Amino acid sequence: MKMNPCELTASITAAANAVACKLSDDELALLAAVLVQLGDTLATIATQRAICENIKS
């Protein structure tokens, strides 16, 4: 999937608004925390892969 940055951020904003409308404040806060942790973990994995790839090279 290839989008330009403006399309990507607009899509993410639309998805966030759609999800937020369906959740309570507590549910929304929990989902936000879970997604932050998911993003941080994915970034850690990507960084570790890059480091391992650089070591191989």
N, C-alpha and C positions, 0 to 999 in steps of 0.2 A: 504494500500500500504506500503510495507516494503522494503526499499533499504538500502544498506550500505552507509555510509557517502560519500564515493568517487563517487558512482553512483549518489547520490542525487546532489552533487555539479556539477558534469559533466553535468547532465540533465539541471540544472538551467542555467549553462553557455551556453549550446547549445540553450536553449530557449531565453535567453537574446540576443545572437548573431542573431538569426533568427528574432526577433522582431526589433532589432536595424537597421537591413538592410532595413526595410520597412518604417521607420519613419524619418522625418526631425529632425534636431538638437533640434528645439523647441518642437516638439511633444515628442521626446525622453526624454527631460528634464522634461516635464510635467508628462509623464507616470512614470518616476522614482520618482518624488515627490509624486504622488498619491499612488504608491506602498509602499513607505516609510511610509506614513500616515496610510495606511491599515495595514501594519505590526505592527506599533506602537499601533494602536487601538486594534488589535487582542491580542497583548501582554498585554495590559491593561485589557482587558476582561479576559484573562487567569489568570492573577494575582488576579483580583477581585474574580474570582471563587475559586481559591485556598484559599484565605483569608476567604471567606464565608464558605468553606468546613472545614477549620481548626477551625472556631468558633463553628460550629455544633458539632465537635468531642470532 
